[in-house]
Amino acid sequence: MQNDPELSGKYLGTITKDFVLVADTLKEAAYQVKKRGFSEFPIFPISKTEISIGNLLIGKSEMDTDWNYSITYLDEFVQRKLVEDEEAFKKAYKDPDEFCCLFVVDEKFTNFLFIPYPED
């Protein structure tokens, strides 16, 4: 599991543009997930349409973004069999204090993407 080298500029451009707006909220949400003991592996599914993974955190209309941002944890991905090798995922997972784990769901692209949070 790595950032997909096939990730087109189309996706990277809109995700990056949105990420600047939502990064602080996502970072705080990841911190709270860990602090409250829910999971060491917060994941933010993002999509342009409604999806049934996680709970909606930021809707497109709330912050004028192209993507909806949900929040969940590794456990949901394992239960839904979206992640089959939990140990491999944990090894590939990047430090959630420094990187945001996005699960991008779109018509032609579905994959995990780790984006570094902006420096303070």
C-alpha positions in Angstrom: 0.0 0.0 0.0 1.6 3.2 -1.2 0.7 6.4 -2.8 -0.4 5.4 -6.3 2.1 6.5 -9.0 -0.8 6.5 -11.4 -2.5 9.3 -9.4 -3.4 11.7 -12.1 -3.0 15.5 -11.9 -6.7 15.7 -12.0 -7.0 14.0 -8.6 -3.9 15.5 -7.0 -4.9 19.0 -8.0 -8.4 18.9 -6.5 -7.3 17.0 -3.4 -4.4 19.3 -2.7 -6.6 22.4 -3.2 -9.2 21.0 -0.7 -6.6 19.8 1.7 -5.3 23.3 2.4 -8.8 24.1 3.6 -9.5 21.0 5.7 -6.0 20.0 6.9 -6.4 21.5 10.4 -9.8 19.9 11.0 -8.6 16.5 9.8 -5.4 16.7 11.9 -7.4 17.6 15.0 -9.9 14.8 14.3 -7.0 12.3 13.9 -5.5 13.5 17.2 -8.9 13.1 19.0 -9.3 9.6 17.6 -6.0 8.6 19.0 -6.3 10.5 22.3 -9.7 8.9 23.1 -8.3 5.5 22.3 -10.6 4.7 19.4 -7.7 3.7 17.1 -4.1 4.4 16.3 -5.0 4.3 12.6 -7.5 7.1 11.7 -8.6 7.1 8.0 -10.5 9.8 6.1 -12.5 8.4 3.2 -13.2 11.2 0.7 -15.6 11.2 -2.3 -17.5 13.6 -4.4 -20.7 11.7 -3.8 -22.2 10.1 -0.7 -20.5 6.9 0.4 -21.2 4.4 3.2 -17.7 4.3 4.7 -17.2 6.1 8.0 -19.1 9.1 9.3 -19.3 12.4 7.4 -17.0 14.9 9.0 -17.0 17.8 6.4 -19.5 18.0 3.6 -18.6 19.7 0.3 -21.0 22.6 1.0 -19.6 23.3 4.5 -16.2 24.5 3.4 -16.8 24.9 -0.4 -14.6 21.9 -1.2 -14.8 19.5 -4.2 -14.8 16.4 -1.8 -16.8 15.2 1.1 -14.6 14.1 4.1 -15.6 11.2 6.4 -13.8 9.7 9.3 -13.3 6.1 10.3 -10.6 3.8 11.5 -8.7 0.7 10.3 -11.2 -1.6 12.1 -14.0 -0.7 9.7 -11.8 -1.4 6.7 -10.8 -4.8 8.1 -14.4 -5.7 9.0 -15.6 -4.7 5.5 -12.7 -6.6 4.0 -11.4 -3.5 2.3 -8.1 -4.2 4.0 -7.2 -7.9 4.0 -3.7 -7.8 5.5 -4.1 -5.7 8.6 -0.4 -6.1 9.6 0.9 -5.0 6.2 -1.4 -2.0 6.4 -0.1 -1.0 9.8 3.5 -1.2 8.6 2.7 1.0 5.6 0.6 3.5 7.6 2.5 6.8 8.1 2.7 8.7 11.3 -0.8 10.3 11.8 0.7 13.3 13.5 2.5 14.1 10.3 0.5 12.5 7.5 -3.2 12.3 6.7 -4.5 8.9 5.5 -7.1 9.6 2.8 -9.1 6.8 1.2 -10.0 8.3 -2.1 -13.2 7.0 -3.7 -14.1 8.2 -7.2 -15.5 6.7 -10.4 -12.1 5.6 -11.8 -9.9 5.7 -8.8 -10.0 4.1 -5.3 -6.9 4.0 -3.2 -5.2 5.1 0.0 -3.2 8.3 -0.2 -1.0 9.8 2.5 -0.6 13.6 2.4 1.7 15.4 4.7 0.0 18.0 6.9 1.2 21.6 6.3 4.0 22.8 8.6 2.8 25.0 11.4 
